[in-house]
Amino acid sequence: MSQTENSTSKTVKFLYSYGGKIVPRPTDGELRYAGGSTRVLAVDRSISYAELLVKFVESCGSSMILKCKLPTEDLDVLVSVKSDEELDIVMKAYERVSPESKIRAVLFPMKSVKKISAPSSPVSCFDFPSISKRNPPPQCRISSAAYPVVGYPRGLSSDLHSIVVGTKRGKTQVSIFFL
Protein backbone atom coordinates (compact mmCIF):
# COMPACT_ATOMS: atom_id res chain seq x y z
CA MET A 1 0.00 0.00 0.00
CA SER A 2 1.45 3.38 -0.96
CA GLN A 3 1.80 6.29 1.45
CA THR A 4 -0.97 8.21 -0.39
CA GLU A 5 -3.42 5.31 -0.03
CA ASN A 6 -2.45 4.90 3.63
CA SER A 7 -3.08 8.58 4.46
CA THR A 8 -6.51 8.59 2.79
CA SER A 9 -7.76 5.46 4.59
CA LYS A 10 -6.63 6.10 8.16
CA THR A 11 -8.68 7.38 11.05
CA VAL A 12 -8.33 10.95 12.29
CA LYS A 13 -9.35 12.05 15.78
CA PHE A 14 -10.78 15.44 16.66
CA LEU A 15 -10.58 16.73 20.23
CA TYR A 16 -13.45 19.20 20.09
CA SER A 17 -15.02 21.57 22.60
CA TYR A 18 -18.28 23.51 22.55
CA GLY A 19 -20.52 25.47 24.90
CA GLY A 20 -17.70 27.11 26.85
CA LYS A 21 -15.16 29.91 26.45
CA ILE A 22 -11.49 30.38 25.74
CA VAL A 23 -10.03 32.09 28.83
CA PRO A 24 -6.56 32.71 30.25
CA ARG A 25 -5.43 30.34 32.98
CA PRO A 26 -5.13 32.31 36.26
CA THR A 27 -1.73 30.89 37.17
CA ASP A 28 0.25 31.58 33.99
CA GLY A 29 -2.11 33.36 31.58
CA GLU A 30 -1.95 30.57 29.00
CA LEU A 31 -5.22 30.16 27.12
CA ARG A 32 -7.46 27.20 27.88
CA TYR A 33 -11.03 26.13 27.14
CA ALA A 34 -13.29 26.44 30.19
CA GLY A 35 -16.84 25.22 30.66
CA GLY A 36 -18.96 23.48 28.08
CA SER A 37 -18.10 20.00 26.86
CA THR A 38 -14.98 18.46 25.39
CA ARG A 39 -15.17 15.20 23.45
CA VAL A 40 -13.22 13.06 21.00
CA LEU A 41 -14.59 12.17 17.57
CA ALA A 42 -12.84 9.54 15.42
CA VAL A 43 -13.60 9.75 11.69
CA ASP A 44 -12.19 8.36 8.47
CA ARG A 45 -9.47 10.57 6.97
CA SER A 46 -11.52 10.88 3.76
CA ILE A 47 -14.53 12.49 5.50
CA SER A 48 -15.93 15.55 3.75
CA TYR A 49 -16.47 18.88 5.48
CA ALA A 50 -20.27 18.47 5.22
CA GLU A 51 -20.17 14.96 6.72
CA LEU A 52 -17.97 16.18 9.57
CA LEU A 53 -20.38 19.00 10.37
CA VAL A 54 -23.27 16.53 10.45
CA LYS A 55 -21.37 14.48 13.04
CA PHE A 56 -20.75 17.60 15.13
CA VAL A 57 -24.44 18.61 14.88
CA GLU A 58 -25.47 15.12 16.02
CA SER A 59 -23.18 15.47 19.03
CA CYS A 60 -23.86 19.12 19.93
CA GLY A 61 -27.53 19.31 19.03
CA SER A 62 -27.27 22.45 16.93
CA SER A 63 -25.44 23.96 13.97
CA MET A 64 -21.93 25.12 14.74
CA ILE A 65 -19.04 26.99 13.17
CA LEU A 66 -15.86 24.89 13.07
CA LYS A 67 -12.52 26.44 13.98
CA CYS A 68 -9.31 24.46 14.44
CA LYS A 69 -6.09 25.19 16.29
CA LEU A 70 -3.01 24.71 14.18
CA PRO A 71 -0.58 22.20 15.72
CA THR A 72 2.17 24.76 16.34
CA GLU A 73 -0.11 27.53 17.66
CA ASP A 74 -1.99 28.30 20.86
CA LEU A 75 -5.77 28.73 21.22
CA ASP A 76 -5.44 32.42 20.31
CA VAL A 77 -4.93 31.38 16.66
CA LEU A 78 -7.94 29.42 15.43
CA VAL A 79 -8.46 28.77 11.73
CA SER A 80 -12.01 28.79 10.37
CA VAL A 81 -12.78 25.64 8.41
CA LYS A 82 -15.54 26.11 5.82
CA SER A 83 -14.76 23.70 2.99
CA ASP A 84 -13.28 20.32 2.06
CA GLU A 85 -10.05 22.03 0.98
CA GLU A 86 -9.62 23.88 4.29
CA LEU A 87 -10.34 20.69 6.24
CA ASP A 88 -7.71 18.86 4.18
CA ILE A 89 -5.14 21.62 4.86
CA VAL A 90 -5.70 21.33 8.64
CA MET A 91 -5.45 17.52 8.51
CA LYS A 92 -2.20 17.70 6.53
CA ALA A 93 -0.74 20.25 8.97
CA TYR A 94 -1.35 17.83 11.86
CA GLU A 95 0.04 14.90 9.85
CA ARG A 96 3.28 16.82 9.20
CA VAL A 97 3.86 17.82 12.82
CA SER A 98 2.48 14.82 14.70
CA PRO A 99 0.57 12.16 12.75
CA GLU A 100 -0.91 10.55 15.89
CA SER A 101 -2.09 13.74 17.64
CA LYS A 102 -5.73 14.75 17.81
CA ILE A 103 -6.89 17.76 15.79
CA ARG A 104 -7.91 20.42 18.32
CA ALA A 105 -11.26 21.93 17.27
CA VAL A 106 -13.52 24.50 18.88
CA LEU A 107 -17.16 24.74 17.84
CA PHE A 108 -18.94 28.06 18.08
CA PRO A 109 -22.72 28.48 17.83
CA MET A 110 -23.96 30.08 14.64
CA LYS A 111 -25.16 33.62 15.16
CA SER A 112 -28.88 33.50 15.63
CA VAL A 113 -31.07 35.09 13.03
CA LYS A 114 -32.80 38.20 14.29
CA LYS A 115 -36.30 37.30 15.40
CA ILE A 116 -39.12 39.15 13.70
CA SER A 117 -42.23 39.59 15.78
CA ALA A 118 -45.65 39.09 14.28
CA PRO A 119 -47.47 42.27 13.21
CA SER A 120 -50.03 43.65 15.64
CA SER A 121 -52.71 43.37 12.96
CA PRO A 122 -52.90 40.88 10.07
CA VAL A 123 -53.00 43.71 7.54
CA SER A 124 -50.42 46.01 9.15
CA CYS A 125 -47.56 44.40 7.22
CA PHE A 126 -49.12 45.28 3.84
CA ASP A 127 -49.16 48.71 2.29
CA PHE A 128 -52.68 49.42 1.08
CA PRO A 129 -52.78 52.73 -0.79
CA SER A 130 -56.46 53.29 0.08
CA ILE A 131 -55.84 53.18 3.84
CA SER A 132 -54.67 56.43 5.36
CA LYS A 133 -51.41 56.21 7.29
CA ARG A 134 -52.92 58.33 10.08
CA ASN A 135 -55.80 55.96 10.82
CA PRO A 136 -55.21 52.75 12.75
CA PRO A 137 -55.54 49.57 10.69
CA PRO A 138 -59.11 48.27 10.49
CA GLN A 139 -60.09 45.15 12.38
CA CYS A 140 -60.44 42.19 10.10
CA ARG A 141 -60.96 38.45 9.99
CA ILE A 142 -58.89 36.21 7.75
CA SER A 143 -60.49 33.24 6.05
CA SER A 144 -58.62 30.61 4.09
CA ALA A 145 -59.12 26.94 3.39
CA ALA A 146 -55.39 26.34 3.87
CA TYR A 147 -54.97 28.35 7.08
CA PRO A 148 -52.30 28.99 8.23
CA VAL A 149 -50.94 30.20 4.92
CA VAL A 150 -47.20 29.89 4.45
CA GLY A 151 -45.75 32.03 1.70
CA TYR A 152 -45.16 35.62 0.75
CA PRO A 153 -47.62 38.31 -0.39
CA ARG A 154 -47.82 38.60 -4.16
CA GLY A 155 -50.57 41.19 -4.49
CA LEU A 156 -54.25 42.01 -4.06
CA SER A 157 -57.20 40.53 -5.87
CA SER A 158 -59.12 42.77 -8.27
CA ASP A 159 -61.90 43.37 -5.71
CA LEU A 160 -59.30 44.37 -3.05
CA HIS A 161 -60.81 41.88 -0.57
CA SER A 162 -58.22 39.11 -0.96
CA ILE A 163 -54.47 38.88 -0.73
CA VAL A 164 -52.72 36.56 -3.18
CA VAL A 165 -49.94 34.64 -1.42
CA GLY A 166 -47.13 32.85 -3.24
CA THR A 167 -46.28 29.35 -2.06
CA LYS A 168 -44.10 26.55 -3.35
CA ARG A 169 -47.09 25.02 -5.12
CA GLY A 170 -48.34 28.21 -6.74
CA LYS A 171 -50.74 30.84 -5.48
CA THR A 172 -53.18 30.78 -2.59
CA GLN A 173 -55.84 33.40 -2.13
CA VAL A 174 -56.56 34.60 1.40
CA SER A 175 -59.83 36.47 1.93
CA ILE A 176 -59.96 39.40 4.32
CA PHE A 177 -63.29 40.59 5.64
CA PHE A 178 -63.27 44.05 7.16
CA LEU A 179 -65.47 44.34 10.25
C-alpha positions in Angstrom: 0.0 0.0 0.0 1.5 3.4 -1.0 1.8 6.3 1.5 -1.0 8.2 -0.4 -3.4 5.3 0.0 -2.5 4.9 3.6 -3.1 8.6 4.5 -6.5 8.6 2.8 -7.8 5.5 4.6 -6.6 6.1 8.2 -8.7 7.4 11.0 -8.3 11.0 12.3 -9.4 12.0 15.8 -10.8 15.4 16.7 -10.6 16.7 20.2 -13.4 19.2 20.1 -15.0 21.6 22.6 -18.3 23.5 22.6 -20.5 25.5 24.9 -17.7 27.1 26.9 -15.2 29.9 26.5 -11.5 30.4 25.7 -10.0 32.1 28.8 -6.6 32.7 30.2 -5.4 30.3 33.0 -5.1 32.3 36.3 -1.7 30.9 37.2 0.3 31.6 34.0 -2.1 33.4 31.6 -1.9 30.6 29.0 -5.2 30.2 27.1 -7.5 27.2 27.9 -11.0 26.1 27.1 -13.3 26.4 30.2 -16.8 25.2 30.7 -19.0 23.5 28.1 -18.1 20.0 26.9 -15.0 18.5 25.4 -15.2 15.2 23.4 -13.2 13.1 21.0 -14.6 12.2 17.6 -12.8 9.5 15.4 -13.6 9.7 11.7 -12.2 8.4 8.5 -9.5 10.6 7.0 -11.5 10.9 3.8 -14.5 12.5 5.5 -15.9 15.6 3.8 -16.5 18.9 5.5 -20.3 18.5 5.2 -20.2 15.0 6.7 -18.0 16.2 9.6 -20.4 19.0 10.4 -23.3 16.5 10.4 -21.4 14.5 13.0 -20.8 17.6 15.1 -24.4 18.6 14.9 -25.5 15.1 16.0 -23.2 15.5 19.0 -23.9 19.1 19.9 -27.5 19.3 19.0 -27.3 22.4 16.9 -25.4 24.0 14.0 -21.9 25.1 14.7 -19.0 27.0 13.2 -15.9 24.9 13.1 -12.5 26.4 14.0 -9.3 24.5 14.4 -6.1 25.2 16.3 -3.0 24.7 14.2 -0.6 22.2 15.7 2.2 24.8 16.3 -0.1 27.5 17.7 -2.0 28.3 20.9 -5.8 28.7 21.2 -5.4 32.4 20.3 -4.9 31.4 16.7 -7.9 29.4 15.4 -8.5 28.8 11.7 -12.0 28.8 10.4 -12.8 25.6 8.4 -15.5 26.1 5.8 -14.8 23.7 3.0 -13.3 20.3 2.1 -10.0 22.0 1.0 -9.6 23.9 4.3 -10.3 20.7 6.2 -7.7 18.9 4.2 -5.1 21.6 4.9 -5.7 21.3 8.6 -5.4 17.5 8.5 -2.2 17.7 6.5 -0.7 20.2 9.0 -1.3 17.8 11.9 0.0 14.9 9.9 3.3 16.8 9.2 3.9 17.8 12.8 2.5 14.8 14.7 0.6 12.2 12.8 -0.9 10.5 15.9 -2.1 13.7 17.6 -5.7 14.8 17.8 -6.9 17.8 15.8 -7.9 20.4 18.3 -11.3 21.9 17.3 -13.5 24.5 18.9 -17.2 24.7 17.8 -18.9 28.1 18.1 -22.7 28.5 17.8 -24.0 30.1 14.6 -25.2 33.6 15.2 -28.9 33.5 15.6 -31.1 35.1 13.0 -32.8 38.2 14.3 -36.3 37.3 15.4 -39.1 39.2 13.7 -42.2 39.6 15.8 -45.6 39.1 14.3 -47.5 42.3 13.2 -50.0 43.7 15.6 -52.7 43.4 13.0 -52.9 40.9 10.1 -53.0 43.7 7.5 -50.4 46.0 9.2 -47.6 44.4 7.2 -49.1 45.3 3.8 -49.2 48.7 2.3 -52.7 49.4 1.1 -52.8 52.7 -0.8 -56.5 53.3 0.1 -55.8 53.2 3.8 -54.7 56.4 5.4 -51.4 56.2 7.3 -52.9 58.3 10.1 -55.8 56.0 10.8 -55.2 52.7 12.7 -55.5 49.6 10.7 -59.1 48.3 10.5 -60.1 45.1 12.4 -60.4 42.2 10.1 -61.0 38.5 10.0 -58.9 36.2 7.7 -60.5 33.2 6.1 -58.6 30.6 4.1 -59.1 26.9 3.4 -55.4 26.3 3.9 -55.0 28.3 7.1 -52.3 29.0 8.2 -50.9 30.2 4.9 -47.2 29.9 4.4 -45.7 32.0 1.7 -45.2 35.6 0.8 -47.6 38.3 -0.4 -47.8 38.6 -4.2 -50.6 41.2 -4.5 -54.2 42.0 -4.1 -57.2 40.5 -5.9 -59.1 42.8 -8.3 -61.9 43.4 -5.7 -59.3 44.4 -3.0 -60.8 41.9 -0.6 -58.2 39.1 -1.0 -54.5 38.9 -0.7 -52.7 36.6 -3.2 -49.9 34.6 -1.4 -47.1 32.8 -3.2 -46.3 29.4 -2.1 -44.1 26.5 -3.4 -47.1 25.0 -5.1 -48.3 28.2 -6.7 -50.7 30.8 -5.5 -53.2 30.8 -2.6 -55.8 33.4 -2.1 -56.6 34.6 1.4 -59.8 36.5 1.9 -60.0 39.4 4.3 -63.3 40.6 5.6 -63.3 44.0 7.2 -65.5 44.3 10.3 
